[in-house]
Amino acid sequence: MKYQNIILLTLIFLVASCGKDDPDELLTEVPTIELIKVIPESNQVQQYTDELTFTISYSDGDGDLGTEDPDIPSIELVDMRDPDVLKFDYHLSPRTPSGAEIKITGELNVVLNHTIIIDENNNAETTTFKIRIKDRAGNWSNEVETGVITVSK
C-alpha cells in the first residue's frame, strides 16, 4: 500500500509538470515571420493604380528589429516574376528602444503602392511575392510566400 501511494504521487507530479511550452520561451534571436493576409483578398490588382498590402506577424527573441537610420532597409519584398530586378526594400523603424533585449511579437503591413505588367503584349500576368525581414545583427528571418496574385491592365 505504501508503494502504491508513492507511485501515485510520482505520477501526479509527472502529470502536473507536463505542460505546454511557453511560446515566449521558444523565441530565438533570429526573427521569424508568418504571412497573415494579402489585401485585396481577391489577389487581383490593376497595374499602376492598385496597391497590395501584405500583413505579416513577426517575433524576435532579442527584439533587435528595425533601425533608426531610414537609409537602412530591413524588409525585402520580391516579385517572383523577375526576382533579380523586382526587389523592393523597406525601412522598418525600431520595434524596441535602443539597447533593449526583450522578446517581441507583433504585426506589420508592407505596402506595395503599385505593380506593372512586365510583357506589354500581355493583358494580365500572375506572380507570387516573397517577404523576409532582417534584424540589426544581420539575421534574416524565414521567407514567406504569397498565393498567386494576378496583375491586369
C-alpha positions in Angstrom: 0.0 0.0 0.0 2.9 2.4 0.9 4.5 1.7 -2.5 1.2 2.4 -4.3 0.9 5.8 -2.7 4.5 6.6 -3.7 3.8 5.6 -7.3 0.5 7.5 -7.3 2.2 10.7 -6.0 5.0 10.3 -8.5 2.5 10.0 -11.4 0.6 13.1 -10.1 3.9 15.1 -10.1 4.8 13.9 -13.5 1.4 14.9 -15.0 1.5 18.2 -13.2 4.9 19.1 -14.5 3.9 18.3 -18.1 2.5 21.3 -19.8 2.7 23.3 -23.0 5.8 25.2 -23.7 5.6 28.9 -23.1 5.6 30.4 -26.6 7.8 33.3 -25.4 10.5 30.8 -24.4 10.6 29.4 -27.9 11.6 32.7 -29.5 15.1 32.8 -30.9 17.5 35.6 -31.7 16.7 35.0 -35.4 13.4 36.7 -36.3 10.5 34.6 -37.6 7.6 35.8 -39.7 4.2 34.5 -40.9 2.0 35.8 -43.7 -1.4 36.7 -42.2 -3.2 38.2 -45.2 -2.9 40.0 -48.5 -5.2 42.8 -49.4 -7.1 42.9 -51.8 -8.2 39.4 -50.8 -9.2 38.7 -54.4 -5.5 38.7 -55.2 -6.3 40.7 -58.3 -4.8 44.2 -58.9 -4.7 46.6 -61.8 -1.3 47.8 -62.9 -0.2 51.3 -61.9 -3.3 52.0 -59.7 -4.0 49.3 -57.2 -1.8 48.7 -54.1 -1.1 45.5 -52.4 -0.9 45.3 -48.6 0.9 42.3 -47.0 0.2 41.8 -43.3 2.8 39.7 -41.5 3.3 38.8 -37.9 6.8 38.8 -36.5 8.6 37.5 -33.4 12.2 38.0 -32.3 13.9 36.7 -29.2 16.1 39.7 -28.6 14.0 42.5 -30.0 16.5 43.9 -32.4 14.2 44.5 -35.4 14.3 47.8 -37.2 16.8 50.7 -37.3 16.9 54.4 -36.5 18.6 55.1 -39.8 15.9 55.4 -42.6 18.5 54.6 -45.2 19.0 51.0 -43.9 16.4 48.6 -45.3 15.1 45.8 -43.1 12.3 44.4 -45.1 12.7 42.7 -48.5 9.7 42.1 -50.9 10.4 40.2 -54.1 8.1 39.9 -57.1 8.9 36.4 -58.3 8.3 37.2 -62.0 11.9 38.7 -62.0 13.5 38.3 -58.6 16.7 40.0 -59.6 15.1 43.1 -60.8 11.7 43.4 -59.0 13.1 43.5 -55.5 11.8 46.2 -53.1 13.4 47.2 -49.9 11.6 48.9 -47.0 12.8 50.6 -43.8 11.5 49.3 -40.6 11.6 51.6 -37.6 12.9 50.1 -34.3 10.4 47.8 -32.5 12.1 48.3 -29.2 14.2 51.1 -27.5 17.9 51.2 -28.4 19.9 48.7 -26.3 16.8 46.8 -25.0 17.0 43.0 -25.4 13.4 41.8 -24.9 11.3 39.2 -26.7 8.9 40.8 -29.1 5.9 39.8 -31.3 3.6 41.9 -33.4 2.2 42.6 -36.8 3.1 45.0 -39.6 1.9 45.9 -43.0 4.1 46.1 -46.0 2.5 48.1 -48.8 3.5 47.9 -52.5 1.9 51.1 -54.0 1.5 49.6 -57.5 2.8 46.9 -59.7 3.2 46.6 -63.5 2.8 44.1 -66.3 6.3 43.1 -67.5 5.4 42.0 -71.0 3.4 44.7 -72.8 1.8 42.0 -75.0 0.0 40.5 -72.0 -3.3 41.7 -70.7 -2.6 40.0 -67.4 0.2 38.2 -65.6 0.4 36.1 -62.4 3.0 36.2 -59.8 3.8 35.4 -56.2 5.7 37.6 -53.7 8.3 36.6 -51.1 8.9 38.6 -48.0 11.6 38.4 -45.3 13.0 40.8 -42.6 16.5 41.4 -41.3 17.4 42.3 -37.7 20.2 44.7 -36.6 22.5 41.7 -36.1 22.1 40.9 -39.8 20.0 37.8 -39.2 17.4 37.2 -42.0 14.1 35.7 -41.0 12.4 32.8 -42.7 10.9 33.7 -46.0 7.1 33.7 -46.6 5.4 33.5 -50.0 2.0 34.7 -51.1 -0.5 32.8 -53.1 -0.9 33.6 -56.8 -1.7 37.3 -57.5 -3.0 38.5 -60.9 -1.9 41.8 -62.3 -4.0 43.1 -65.1 -4.2 46.1 -67.5 
